[in-house]
């Protein structure tokens, strides 16, 4: 039987690497077809999103 603590350590390391590389995020993004116009719209919203969160000053 494999040492359970060793497996847990390796599995956590694997999950960190996958998260850092963005593999899961990319898989979810490619799960369904996204029209080119939707891609452009999403990128445009993401580009200006930080500016929308600031409170307006008078």
MOPAC internal coordinates of N, CA, C and O (Angstrom, degrees):
PM7 1SCF
backbone

  N    0.0000 0     0.00 0     0.00 0    0    0    0
  C    1.4602 1     0.00 0     0.00 0    1    0    0
  C    1.5216 1   109.44 1     0.00 0    2    1    0
  O    1.2310 1   120.62 1   -42.23 1    3    2    1
  N    1.3128 1   116.41 1   137.77 1    3    2    1
  C    1.4625 1   122.43 1  -178.93 1    5    3    2
  C    1.5196 1   109.09 1   -74.67 1    6    5    3
  O    1.2310 1   121.27 1   -36.57 1    7    6    5
  N    1.3117 1   115.18 1   143.43 1    7    6    5
  C    1.4564 1   120.08 1   178.23 1    9    7    6
  C    1.5263 1   108.89 1   -62.88 1   10    9    7
  O    1.2310 1   120.47 1   -58.87 1   11   10    9
  N    1.3232 1   116.71 1   121.13 1   11   10    9
  C    1.4573 1   121.97 1  -174.50 1   13   11   10
  C    1.5228 1   111.84 1   -65.05 1   14   13   11
  O    1.2310 1   119.74 1   141.56 1   15   14   13
  N    1.3367 1   118.10 1   -38.44 1   15   14   13
  C    1.4689 1   120.24 1  -178.76 1   17   15   14
  C    1.5220 1   110.38 1   -66.70 1   18   17   15
  O    1.2310 1   120.10 1   143.14 1   19   18   17
  N    1.3201 1   117.41 1   -36.86 1   19   18   17
  C    1.4579 1   120.87 1   178.65 1   21   19   18
  C    1.5302 1   110.15 1   -64.96 1   22   21   19
  O    1.2310 1   120.52 1   137.90 1   23   22   21
  N    1.3326 1   116.62 1   -42.10 1   23   22   21
  C    1.4563 1   120.51 1   178.68 1   25   23   22
  C    1.5234 1   110.78 1   -62.97 1   26   25   23
  O    1.2310 1   120.34 1   136.21 1   27   26   25
  N    1.3305 1   116.95 1   -43.79 1   27   26   25
  C    1.4636 1   121.17 1   179.70 1   29   27   26
  C    1.5223 1   110.74 1   -60.56 1   30   29   27
  O    1.2310 1   120.38 1   137.62 1   31   30   29
  N    1.3165 1   116.89 1   -42.38 1   31   30   29
  C    1.4657 1   121.92 1  -179.93 1   33   31   30
  C    1.5341 1   110.46 1   -63.12 1   34   33   31
  O    1.2310 1   120.98 1   134.05 1   35   34   33
  N    1.3102 1   115.73 1   -45.95 1   35   34   33
  C    1.4674 1   120.19 1  -179.53 1   37   35   34
  C    1.5261 1   110.58 1   -66.23 1   38   37   35
  O    1.2310 1   120.44 1   139.94 1   39   38   37
  N    1.3340 1   116.77 1   -40.06 1   39   38   37
  C    1.4589 1   120.59 1  -179.63 1   41   39   38
  C    1.5311 1   111.13 1   -65.26 1   42   41   39
  O    1.2310 1   120.14 1   137.29 1   43   42   41
  N    1.3323 1   117.35 1   -42.71 1   43   42   41
  C    1.4726 1   120.19 1   177.15 1   45   43   42
  C    1.5292 1   110.92 1   -61.90 1   46   45   43
  O    1.2310 1   120.48 1   139.04 1   47   46   45
  N    1.3357 1   116.69 1   -40.96 1   47   46   45
  C    1.4588 1   120.92 1   178.32 1   49   47   46
  C    1.5376 1   110.25 1   -63.10 1   50   49   47
  O    1.2310 1   120.57 1   137.83 1   51   50   49
  N    1.3240 1   116.51 1   -42.17 1   51   50   49
  C    1.4609 1   121.03 1   178.32 1   53   51   50
  C    1.5263 1   110.70 1   -62.02 1   54   53   51
  O    1.2310 1   119.91 1   134.98 1   55   54   53
  N    1.3360 1   117.78 1   -45.02 1   55   54   53
  C    1.4543 1   121.33 1   179.61 1   57   55   54
  C    1.5254 1   111.29 1   -61.95 1   58   57   55
  O    1.2310 1   119.88 1   140.46 1   59   58   57
  N    1.3265 1   117.84 1   -39.54 1   59   58   57
  C    1.4696 1   120.75 1   177.36 1   61   59   58
  C    1.5189 1   111.30 1   -63.10 1   62   61   59
  O    1.2310 1   120.47 1   136.54 1   63   62   61
  N    1.3301 1   116.70 1   -43.46 1   63   62   61
  C    1.4652 1   120.96 1   179.65 1   65   63   62
  C    1.5280 1   111.04 1   -63.42 1   66   65   63
  O    1.2310 1   120.43 1   136.36 1   67   66   65
  N    1.3130 1   116.78 1   -43.64 1   67   66   65
  C    1.4659 1   121.17 1   179.72 1   69   67   66
  C    1.5268 1   109.60 1   -63.61 1   70   69   67
  O    1.2310 1   120.20 1   137.11 1   71   70   69
  N    1.3262 1   117.22 1   -42.89 1   71   70   69
  C    1.4653 1   120.97 1   179.24 1   73   71   70
  C    1.5238 1   110.74 1   -63.70 1   74   73   71
  O    1.2310 1   120.64 1   136.65 1   75   74   73
  N    1.3128 1   116.39 1   -43.35 1   75   74   73
  C    1.4640 1   120.13 1  -178.55 1   77   75   74
  C    1.5228 1   111.59 1   -65.01 1   78   77   75
  O    1.2310 1   120.40 1   142.38 1   79   78   77
  N    1.3088 1   116.83 1   -37.62 1   79   78   77
  C    1.4623 1   120.92 1  -179.36 1   81   79   78
  C    1.5285 1   112.02 1   -76.05 1   82   81   79
  O    1.2310 1   119.94 1   162.19 1   83   82   81
  N    1.3213 1   117.72 1   -17.81 1   83   82   81
  C    1.4613 1   120.73 1   179.31 1   85   83   82
  C    1.5159 1   113.71 1    78.33 1   86   85   83
  O    1.2310 1   120.45 1  -156.56 1   87   86   85
  N    1.3106 1   116.74 1    23.44 1   87   86   85
  C    1.4622 1   120.74 1  -176.20 1   89   87   86
  C    1.5243 1   111.14 1   -66.85 1   90   89   87
  O    1.2310 1   120.04 1   133.62 1   91   90   89
  N    1.3162 1   117.52 1   -46.38 1   91   90   89
  C    1.4638 1   120.85 1  -178.10 1   93   91   90
  C    1.5271 1   110.18 1   -63.77 1   94   93   91
  O    1.2310 1   120.59 1   138.76 1   95   94   93
  N    1.3173 1   116.48 1   -41.24 1   95   94   93
  C    1.4645 1   120.82 1   179.23 1   97   95   94
  C    1.5335 1   110.60 1   -60.98 1   98   97   95
  O    1.2310 1   120.85 1   138.30 1   99   98   97
  N    1.3203 1   115.98 1   -41.70 1   99   98   97
  C    1.4615 1   120.02 1  -179.93 1  101   99   98
  C    1.5278 1   111.65 1   -68.66 1  102  101   99
  O    1.2310 1   120.45 1   141.85 1  103  102  101
  N    1.3202 1   116.75 1   -38.15 1  103  102  101
  C    1.4645 1   120.26 1   178.77 1  105  103  102
  C    1.5230 1   110.19 1   -63.10 1  106  105  103
  O    1.2310 1   120.64 1   135.73 1  107  106  105
  N    1.3335 1   116.39 1   -44.27 1  107  106  105
  C    1.4613 1   119.83 1   179.47 1  109  107  106
  C    1.5267 1   111.09 1   -65.70 1  110  109  107
  O    1.2310 1   120.04 1   144.39 1  111  110  109
  N    1.3313 1   117.54 1   -35.61 1  111  110  109
  C    1.4604 1   120.59 1   179.31 1  113  111  110
  C    1.5271 1   111.24 1   -68.01 1  114  113  111
  O    1.2310 1   120.13 1   147.28 1  115  114  113
  N    1.3216 1   117.36 1   -32.72 1  115  114  113
  C    1.4655 1   121.24 1  -177.99 1  117  115  114
  C    1.5285 1   112.90 1   -92.53 1  118  117  115
  O    1.2310 1   120.41 1  -176.49 1  119  118  117
  N    1.3175 1   116.83 1     3.51 1  119  118  117
  C    1.4582 1   120.34 1  -177.78 1  121  119  118
  C    1.5217 1   111.33 1   -63.36 1  122  121  119
  O    1.2310 1   120.39 1   141.51 1  123  122  121
  N    1.3224 1   116.87 1   -38.49 1  123  122  121
  C    1.4553 1   122.00 1   179.56 1  125  123  122
  C    1.5240 1   108.84 1  -125.00 1  126  125  123
  O    1.2310 1   120.99 1   -28.59 1  127  126  125
  N    1.3251 1   115.70 1   151.41 1  127  126  125
  C    1.4562 1   120.12 1   178.74 1  129  127  126
  C    1.5239 1   109.97 1   -69.09 1  130  129  127
  O    1.2310 1   121.68 1   -44.17 1  131  130  129
  N    1.3288 1   114.40 1   135.83 1  131  130  129
  C    1.4623 1   120.16 1   177.52 1  133  131  130
  C    1.5255 1   107.86 1  -120.72 1  134  133  131
  O    1.2310 1   121.25 1   -55.50 1  135  134  133
  N    1.3243 1   115.21 1   124.50 1  135  134  133
  C    1.4556 1   119.47 1  -178.03 1  137  135  134
  C    1.5273 1   109.94 1   -63.43 1  138  137  135
  O    1.2310 1   119.96 1   -29.85 1  139  138  137
  N    1.3316 1   117.69 1   150.15 1  139  138  137
  C    1.4628 1   120.70 1   179.90 1  141  139  138
  C    1.5310 1   113.23 1   -56.87 1  142  141  139
  O    1.2310 1   120.24 1   144.66 1  143  142  141
  N    1.3230 1   117.15 1   -35.34 1  143  142  141
  C    1.4646 1   119.32 1   178.56 1  145  143  142
  C    1.5267 1   110.77 1   -66.66 1  146  145  143
  O    1.2310 1   120.22 1   144.67 1  147  146  145
  N    1.3296 1   117.18 1   -35.33 1  147  146  145
  C    1.4642 1   120.46 1   177.72 1  149  147  146
  C    1.5253 1   110.94 1   -68.83 1  150  149  147
  O    1.2310 1   120.40 1   143.77 1  151  150  149
  N    1.3186 1   116.85 1   -36.23 1  151  150  149
  C    1.4649 1   120.90 1   177.70 1  153  151  150
  C    1.5243 1   109.79 1   -63.36 1  154  153  151
  O    1.2310 1   120.63 1   133.07 1  155  154  153
  N    1.3405 1   116.40 1   -46.93 1  155  154  153
  C    1.4685 1   119.94 1   179.25 1  157  155  154
  C    1.5222 1   111.12 1   -61.51 1  158  157  155
  O    1.2310 1   120.65 1   137.42 1  159  158  157
  N    1.3283 1   116.36 1   -42.58 1  159  158  157
  C    1.4622 1   120.76 1  -179.74 1  161  159  158
  C    1.5333 1   110.87 1   -62.61 1  162  161  159
  O    1.2310 1   120.20 1   136.46 1  163  162  161
  N    1.3340 1   117.22 1   -43.54 1  163  162  161
  C    1.4591 1   121.54 1   179.98 1  165  163  162
  C    1.5255 1   111.25 1   -64.18 1  166  165  163
  O    1.2310 1   120.54 1   138.25 1  167  166  165
  N    1.3264 1   116.57 1   -41.75 1  167  166  165
  C    1.4646 1   119.98 1   178.97 1  169  167  166
  C    1.5216 1   111.28 1   -66.18 1  170  169  167
  O    1.2310 1   120.39 1   141.74 1  171  170  169
  N    1.3193 1   116.86 1   -38.26 1  171  170  169
  C    1.4603 1   120.66 1   179.45 1  173  171  170
  C    1.5299 1   110.49 1   -65.07 1  174  173  171
  O    1.2310 1   120.17 1   136.93 1  175  174  173
  N    1.3204 1   117.29 1   -43.07 1  175  174  173
  C    1.4628 1   121.08 1   178.61 1  177  175  174
  C    1.5256 1   110.12 1   -63.81 1  178  177  175
  O    1.2310 1   120.39 1   138.25 1  179  178  177
  N    1.3110 1   116.86 1   -41.75 1  179  178  177
  C    1.4625 1   120.55 1  -179.88 1  181  179  178
  C    1.5249 1   111.04 1   -65.75 1  182  181  179
  O    1.2310 1   120.51 1   145.87 1  183  182  181
  N    1.3149 1   116.63 1   -34.13 1  183  182  181
  C    1.4619 1   120.41 1  -179.35 1  185  183  182
  C    1.5210 1   111.21 1   -65.35 1  186  185  183
  O    1.2310 1   120.02 1   139.83 1  187  186  185
  N    1.3372 1   117.56 1   -40.17 1  187  186  185
  C    1.4600 1   121.24 1  -175.58 1  189  187  186
  C    1.5271 1   113.51 1   -98.83 1  190  189  187
  O    1.2310 1   119.60 1  -178.96 1  191  190  189
  N    1.3039 1   118.37 1     1.04 1  191  190  189
  C    1.4596 1   121.70 1  -177.76 1  193  191  190
  C    1.5340 1   113.29 1   -59.13 1  194  193  191
  O    1.2310 1   117.96 1   135.96 1  195  194  193
  N    1.3117 1   121.48 1   -44.04 1  195  194  193
  C    1.4672 1   120.00 1  -178.78 1  197  195  194
  C    1.5286 1   112.51 1   -60.14 1  198  197  195
  O    1.2310 1   119.89 1   149.69 1  199  198  197
  N    1.3020 1   117.81 1   -30.31 1  199  198  197
  C    1.4522 1   121.35 1  -178.71 1  201  199  198
  C    1.5204 1   112.17 1   -75.34 1  202  201  199
  O    1.2310 1   120.14 1   158.69 1  203  202  201
  N    1.3057 1   117.34 1   -21.31 1  203  202  201
  C    1.4672 1   120.82 1  -177.64 1  205  203  202
  C    1.5199 1   111.56 1   -79.49 1  206  205  203
  O    1.2310 1   119.18 1   160.76 1  207  206  205
  N    1.3178 1   119.16 1   -19.24 1  207  206  205
  C    1.4510 1   122.13 1  -174.68 1  209  207  206
  C    1.5251 1   113.08 1   -86.22 1  210  209  207
  O    1.2310 1   119.12 1   167.13 1  211  210  209
  N    1.2998 1   119.28 1   -12.87 1  211  210  209
  C    1.4461 1   121.16 1  -177.64 1  213  211  210
  C    1.5407 1   110.28 1   -78.30 1  214  213  211
  O    1.2310 1   120.34 1   -41.37 1  215  214  213
  N    1.3391 1   116.95 1   138.63 1  215  214  213
  C    1.4686 1   118.24 1   178.41 1  217  215  214
  C    1.5265 1   110.92 1   -70.68 1  218  217  215
  O    1.2310 1   121.20 1   -32.69 1  219  218  217
  N    1.3019 1   115.32 1   147.31 1  219  218  217
  C    1.4571 1   120.07 1  -179.31 1  221  219  218
  C    1.5325 1   108.84 1   -79.37 1  222  221  219
  O    1.2310 1   121.22 1   -41.29 1  223  222  221
  N    1.3240 1   115.27 1   138.71 1  223  222  221
  C    1.4671 1   120.40 1   177.91 1  225  223  222
  C    1.5042 1   109.54 1  -105.93 1  226  225  223
  O    1.2310 1   121.04 1   -30.12 1  227  226  225
  N    1.3043 1   115.61 1   149.88 1  227  226  225
  C    1.4658 1   119.93 1  -179.48 1  229  227  226
  C    1.4984 1   111.60 1  -100.04 1  230  229  227
  O    1.2310 1   120.10 1   180.00 1  231  230  229

